[in-house]
Amino acid sequence: MLLPSTLWVVKSSKTVVLVHGWGGSFESTWQRNGFTALLEDGGKQVIGVDLLGHGVAPKPHEPEAYADMTERIIDALPPEPIAAIGFSLGALTLLSTAIRHPDRFERIVLAGIGRNVFDRDNSGAAAIVDGLRALINGADPASLDQTARHFAQYAQQPGNDLNALLAVMERPTGFEIDAAGLGLVTCPVLVVVGEDDFVYPADELAAAFSAGRLVTLPRTDHFATTESFAFFDAALEFVDAVS
């Protein structure tokens, strides 16, 4: 059922919030691969968040509209603490939310993030922005460099608005994640990263949490993470441990 706030809900017993990455959506990242069904079969109530600029959420073209990406997650959270799973931009946004509201989370899975939490090199993001601009202006995706091409292909999923996704990439620098902030997240945290992901390794990130764990997916790149059965197994086992 689609709620007025453009959140997706599947009813069962325990609550798990799912947050997709840049260029994805609740449907394309979590429903299409069957992950939502697995959670539901395990007795979970699933709340899927479409981040601003994605899925069925509004898609403004002004970068300033995306200054605080956490708002849609905060609006989705029920009163009681919950488990949450985020991928890539969704994981970063979920982590920012948890730092500000640590009491709202029982357990968190962060997939597709790692060294990029601490590495302030924005050259990769700049390449993606250049690639998107070229794509919007009619360039052949094959003419882009490898990183920009992969993101451009991901951005061209049905229902996406390239100008909105570009605005997400160009959003103002807002809340910075640092070691002090990570220390505020005291619930158990599972970090999952593919060994072929451009954000690999994630050892430093997992170690920054007082109750952090790390799972590395062999022979898995960034975009294959949420299609990995090893990711499914690790995330479901971790969420099932919520008390």
N, C-alpha and C positions, 0 to 999 in steps of 0.2 A: 504494500500500500504506500502511496506517495503522500507524505504529510504536507501541510501548507508551507512548512519551513524548508521544503525540498530535501528532507531526510528520508531515507528508506528504512523500514523496520520489518523484521521477520520475528514473530513472537515465539518464544520458548521460555526457558527458566533463568539462566544466568545471562548477564549482559556483557557483550563485547562490541566495542566501537571499532570500525574499520575505516582507515583513511588512505586513499590512493595517492599516487605520485603525480608529478607534472605530466600533463597530457593524457592522464587516465581518468577514470571515474569509478564510482562504486560498482557500476554494472560491468565495465570492461576489465577492471582489475580483480574484483573479488567474486562476482557472480558468474561470469562467463567461464571461469576455470573450475567451478564447482566448490570453491573454498567456503563460500557462504553456506552451501548445502551441508557440508561436512560439520560446520559449527552447529547448524540447526539440528542435524541428526544427533549431535552430542548434547542436546538440551540447552542450547544457548539462545538468548535473545540477541539478535544482531542489529546494531544501529550503523547504517552506512552513511558516511558524510561525503557529499560532493563539495569539494573546496570551491571557493569563489573562482569563477572563470572556467569551470569544468562541469561535465555532466549536465544535470538539469538545473544547476545553480545559475544565477545571473552571470553575464559575461561582459563586464565593462571593458572598454578599450583604454582607459586611463591608468597608467602605472600607480598613481597615488591611491587608487581604490583598493590596492592590494597591500597597503602598508602594514596591516595586521591580519595575517592569514589565520590566526587562531580563533577568530570570532565564531566561525561556523562550527568548530569543534566544541567550543564552550557552550554554545546554544544547544548542542545535541546531547550534552552530558545529563544523565538523570541525577537526582539528588544523592543517591548512594554511590560509593566508590565502585569503579568498574575496571574491567580489563580492556586494553586497547592495543590495536595492531596498526602500524603505519608503515608505508613504503616510500622511500626516497623523499620527495618534498613533503609527503604526508607524514613521514617519520620525523623529519625536522620540525614540522609544524606541531605535531603531537608532542615532541620533546619540549618545545617552547611552552606549550600549554601546561605540561606537567611541572615545569619549573615554576610557573606562576601559580599553579593550583595543585600542589602535590597531594593534597588530601582527597582529590577526586579520583585517584587511580589506585587500584589494588595491584596491578601487574601490567607491564608494558612490553610489547615486542616492537623493536625498531629494525626494519629491514632495508637494505640498500643504502645505508649511510655508514660512515667510518671515519677515515682520516679527513674527509671534507668538513667535519664539524670543527676541526682545529686549524685546518689549512685555509688561509685567507687568499690563496691564489685564485683570482677570478678569470684566468685566461680561458678556462673551459667554458664558463658561462658566456664570455664574450664571443667565443666561436659559435655557440648555439644561437645567440642573438643575431649574429651576422648571417648565419644560415637561415634562420627564420625570415629575416628581412628579404634575403635573396629569394626564398621560396614564395613569399607573398608577392614579390615582384615578378614571378613567373620563371625563376631559374629551374633548371633541371636538377633534382636532388642528387643525381649521380655526379654533378660538378662540385659538390660540397666536400669538405674534408670528412674523415671517417666519423668523428664525434658528432659534428653538426648533421651529417647525413642520417645517422642512427636516430638522433632526436627528432629530426625533421620527419622521418618515416613514422615514428611513434606519434608525432603530433597530428598526422593526417588521418587518424582514426575517425570513423563516422561520427558526426555530431560536434566535432571540435571546431573552435573558432580560432584561427591562427593569430589574428590580431589580439584576441584576449590572452592567448598563451604567451605572445610576445610581451604584453603588458605585465604579466606575472613575472617574467624573467627580468623586466626592467623596473620592478617595484622598488620603492625607496628602501634603503638599508634601515632596518628597524631594530627589533630586539636581538641582541647578540648573545649567543650561547657560549658560556665560558666554564672553566672548571668549578668556580664557586657556584654557579647556577646548577650544574650537574649534581653537585653535592646535596642539593635540596631535594632531589628525587630519591627517596629512601625505599620505595617499594621495589620488589624484584623486577629486573629489567633483562630481557633477552635481546642481544644484538645478533642479527643474522646477515652475513655478507658473503657474496660469491668470490671465490679466489681470482676470478677473471674480471671482477667489477672494478671500474676506475676509482671507486672510493676505498678499495682494499689497500691496506689492512684496517681492521677495526679493533685491534687489541687495546689501544689507548682509550678508546671510547668505552668499551666494556669495563675496563679497569677503573674508570672514573666514577662508577656507581658503587655504592656500598653493598648492593646485592646484585651485581651485574654478572651475566654469563655471556659467552660468545660461542656461536656456531658458525663455522666456515663451510660454505657449500663448494665442493670440488667441481672444477670445470664448469662454472656457472658465471655468466656475465650479468650486468646490471638488469637488463630487461627480461632476462630469463628467471630472475629470482622468484617472482610470484607464480611462476609456472612449475617450480621445482617441487617434486614430491618430498625431497629432503626438507625443504622449507615447510611444507604442509605438516610433516611429522613433528618437526621441532616446535612450530608455533602451536599446534593443537595440544601437544603434551604439556607445554608451558602454561597455556591458558587453562587446561584441565586441573592444574595444580592450585588454581585460585581457591581460597577458602572463604 
